Amino acid sequence: MKRPRTRTRRALWWSVAVAAAILLLITGFTWRLIALQPTWWNPAEPQSPETLSRGEYFENQIVTAFHKVRPADSRRWTLELDAQWINAWLATRLPLWAANRNLSWSSTVRQANASIGNDWIRIGLRYGSGEGGQVYSIGFRPLLDEQGRLRLADLRLYAGRLRLPLGLAANSLGAITRSIPEVQAVIAGESLEAIFRLSDGRRVALRELTFQDTRIVLTLETLPER
């Protein structure tokens, strides 16, 4: 009469052991994905003279293009953003930009990187202190809707190579999202006004965007002050 009971116990222990082994494998695999850098991750070297030069030139070109005074009949203009130049700016100018604005995450962002291609934009931050740090990244397809508002379609957030639920990602990146309300809006699925306001009262509206290899080409329009 004891044999069936013994067999039942053995089967139960085997089931528990198998479940524990599967759980350990899943946990190990998950942590491995989190620890890995994204496949596209390739940040620029911030101490390179070429990177320093490119970052400063890129920033100056953007500022000049946005603030240029254009004739009334040529208010539309184009701007090409190449990933290589963006990454130079991220490596050299982003830390200064964030620190000057007293953004709470500026002291713990160690690296930043962007990738452009196949109608996708991917942006990542190595966020943390010490020798390690976690790479968080966001991937999306930028689209303009019928109202001319910017929407980030197919929004995906990752820790390392592990895709995260949007709500969990928002909590993980709380320090960053609190500093940039636009990020909170995007994660919530909201569209953004595709108009940039200049210090002199004028506005610059995004009218069209296209992809060319590792570049995104923006068609913009400078609007008068109102």
BELLIN-V790206 format. One record per pair of residues at least 12 apart in sequence whose C-alpha atoms are under 7 Angstrom apart, sorted by the first residue. I is the first residue (numbers start at 1). GAP is how many residues later the second one is. D is the distance in whole Angstrom. If there is no record, write none. Layout:
[[I GAP D] [I GAP D]]
//
This chain:
[[33 127 6] [33 128 5] [33 129 5] [34 125 5] [34 126 4] [34 127 6] [34 128 6] [35 125 6] [36 124 5] [36 125 6] [37 98 7] [37 123 5] [37 124 6] [38 122 6] [38 123 5] [40 75 7] [41 72 7] [42 71 7] [43 44 6] [43 68 7] [43 69 6] [43 70 5] [44 43 6] [44 44 6] [44 47 6] [45 46 7] [46 45 5] [46 46 5] [51 37 5] [52 36 7] [52 40 6] [54 31 6] [54 34 6] [55 30 7] [55 33 5] [55 34 4] [55 37 6] [55 38 6] [56 33 7] [58 27 6] [58 31 7] [75 146 5] [75 147 5] [76 143 7] [76 144 6] [76 145 4] [76 146 7] [77 142 6] [77 143 5] [77 144 6] [78 139 7] [78 140 5] [78 141 4] [78 142 6] [79 138 6] [79 139 5] [79 140 7] [80 135 6] [80 136 6] [80 137 4] [80 138 6] [81 134 5] [81 135 5] [81 136 6] [82 132 6] [82 133 4] [82 134 7] [83 31 6] [83 32 6] [83 33 6] [83 131 6] [83 132 6] [87 26 6] [87 27 6] [90 22 6] [90 23 7] [91 20 7] [91 21 6] [103 76 6] [104 71 7] [104 75 7] [105 70 6] [105 71 6] [108 19 6] [108 20 5] [108 21 6] [109 16 7] [109 17 6] [109 18 5] [109 19 6] [110 16 5] [110 17 6] [111 14 6] [111 15 5] [112 12 6] [112 13 4] [112 14 6] [113 12 7] [116 98 5] [116 99 6] [117 96 6] [117 97 5] [119 22 6] [119 92 6] [120 19 7] [120 20 6] [120 21 5] [121 18 6] [121 19 6] [121 20 6] [122 15 7] [122 16 6] [122 17 4] [122 18 7] [123 14 5] [123 15 5] [123 16 7] [124 12 6] [124 13 4] [124 14 6] [125 12 6] [134 26 7] [135 24 6] [135 25 5] [136 22 6] [136 23 5] [136 24 6] [137 20 6] [137 21 5] [137 22 7] [138 18 6] [138 19 5] [138 20 6] [139 16 6] [139 17 5] [139 18 6] [140 12 6] [140 13 6] [140 14 5] [140 15 5] [140 16 6] [141 12 5] [141 13 6] [148 46 7] [148 59 7] [149 42 6] [149 43 6] [149 44 5] [149 45 5] [150 41 6] [150 42 5] [150 43 6] [150 44 5] [151 40 5] [151 41 6] [157 12 7] [166 21 6] [194 12 5] [201 24 5] [202 21 6] [202 22 5] [202 23 4] [203 19 6] [203 20 5] [203 21 7] [203 22 7] [204 16 6] [204 17 6] [204 18 4] [204 19 6] [205 15 6] [205 16 5] [205 17 6] [206 13 6] [206 14 5] [206 15 7] [207 12 5] [207 13 5] [207 14 7]]
//
